[in-house]
C-alpha cells in the first residue's frame, strides 16, 4: 500500500511518502526537498525573506532582517504532530474511507492554534480517482445548547490556513492532510468576542466523477470547543 503524507507550514508543507519501505521525501511550501519537515522554513524565515525582497532597493538586507526580526513574534508550527499521527494510525481502520484524528478538540481559547489530521483512503473501484476536501462552518452553540450569534465568515476564517487542492489517489492509496485551526478573537461583525461553546464544522471529502462533477465520498464532523 502506498501512502502520501501532507504536512503544514505557513502556506502548508507537503510531505510525500513514495511507498512502504521506500525513501521518504518532504517537499516544503517553497519547493525545497528536505529529510525532515523541521528543516522547512519557519513562519519567521519566510516572512523575513519576502520583506527583504520587497524593500531591498530602499534598505540594506541587514537592516530589513533586523527590523522584521524585531516585529515578528514566535513562528507558528503548522506541521502535523507525532501525537496526531498516532491518533490517525489508531482510528484509521481498514474499513474507513476517511477519518479525523481528533473530531472533538477541547479546551481551546481565542488565539489558540491546533493542527488535526485528516486521512483519506481511496476504496473506489477501477483506476485512480481525484479527491477534493472542503471544510465549512455549520453552527455554534453555547454549553446550554442555545445557538450563538455569529458572522459565519469570521468562524470560517479559523480554517483559512488550509489550502486544499485536488489529490489523485490510486486504489487503496492514502493521503494524510493537516487541518489547521486558528481560533479568532471575535465572532460577529460588531466585534463580539469569541464565546465559550462548541463550534461545529462539516468536513466534506468528495471525488471527481467521469463527467467532471463531484460526488460525496465521506462527510465528517469536526467540533472545536472553546473553554469557559
URBELGI-V190726 format. One record per pair of residues at least 12 apart in sequence whose ideal C-beta (glycine too) atoms are under 6 Angstrom apart, sorted by sequence separation. I is the first residue (numbers start at 1). J is the second residue. If there is no record, write none. Layout:
i = (I | I)
j = (J | J)
This chain:
i = (4 | 5 | 28 | 52 | 205 | 4 | 14 | 51 | 88 | 205 | 3 | 87 | 102 | 13 | 87 | 101 | 137 | 204 | 13 | 100 | 101 | 2 | 12 | 48 | 51 | 84 | 203 | 11 | 100 | 137 | 162 | 137 | 161 | 203 | 9 | 48 | 99 | 201 | 98 | 158 | 200 | 13 | 97 | 135 | 158 | 47 | 158 | 198 | 199 | 97 | 158 | 13 | 92 | 198 | 44 | 88 | 197 | 7 | 154 | 196 | 9 | 44 | 88 | 133 | 43 | 196 | 10 | 42 | 43 | 84 | 154 | 132 | 80 | 10 | 130 | 131 | 76 | 78 | 80 | 150 | 151 | 130 | 151 | 128 | 37 | 128 | 122 | 148 | 122 | 148 | 122 | 121 | 143 | 120 | 142 | 141 | 119 | 140 | 141 | 117 | 118 | 140 | 118 | 139 | 138 | 115 | 116 | 137 | 138 | 115 | 135 | 136 | 114 | 135 | 9 | 113 | 8 | 134 | 8 | 112 | 7 | 133 | 7 | 110 | 132 | 108 | 110 | 131 | 129 | 130 | 110 | 120 | 80 | 78 | 8 | 98 | 108 | 103 | 108 | 103 | 104 | 105 | 106 | 98 | 100 | 107 | 97 | 100 | 12 | 8 | 1 | 2 | 3 | 4 | 5 | 6 | 7 | 8)
j = (16 | 17 | 40 | 64 | 217 | 17 | 27 | 64 | 101 | 218 | 17 | 101 | 116 | 28 | 102 | 116 | 152 | 219 | 29 | 116 | 117 | 19 | 29 | 65 | 68 | 101 | 220 | 29 | 118 | 155 | 180 | 156 | 180 | 222 | 29 | 68 | 119 | 222 | 120 | 181 | 223 | 37 | 121 | 159 | 182 | 72 | 183 | 223 | 224 | 123 | 184 | 40 | 119 | 225 | 72 | 117 | 226 | 37 | 184 | 226 | 40 | 75 | 119 | 164 | 75 | 228 | 43 | 75 | 76 | 117 | 187 | 166 | 115 | 46 | 166 | 167 | 113 | 115 | 117 | 187 | 188 | 168 | 189 | 168 | 79 | 170 | 169 | 195 | 171 | 197 | 173 | 174 | 197 | 175 | 197 | 197 | 176 | 197 | 198 | 176 | 177 | 199 | 179 | 200 | 200 | 178 | 179 | 201 | 202 | 180 | 201 | 202 | 181 | 203 | 78 | 182 | 78 | 204 | 79 | 183 | 79 | 205 | 80 | 183 | 206 | 183 | 185 | 207 | 207 | 208 | 194 | 205 | 178 | 180 | 115 | 205 | 224 | 221 | 226 | 222 | 223 | 224 | 225 | 218 | 220 | 227 | 218 | 222 | 163 | 178 | 172 | 173 | 174 | 175 | 176 | 177 | 178 | 180)
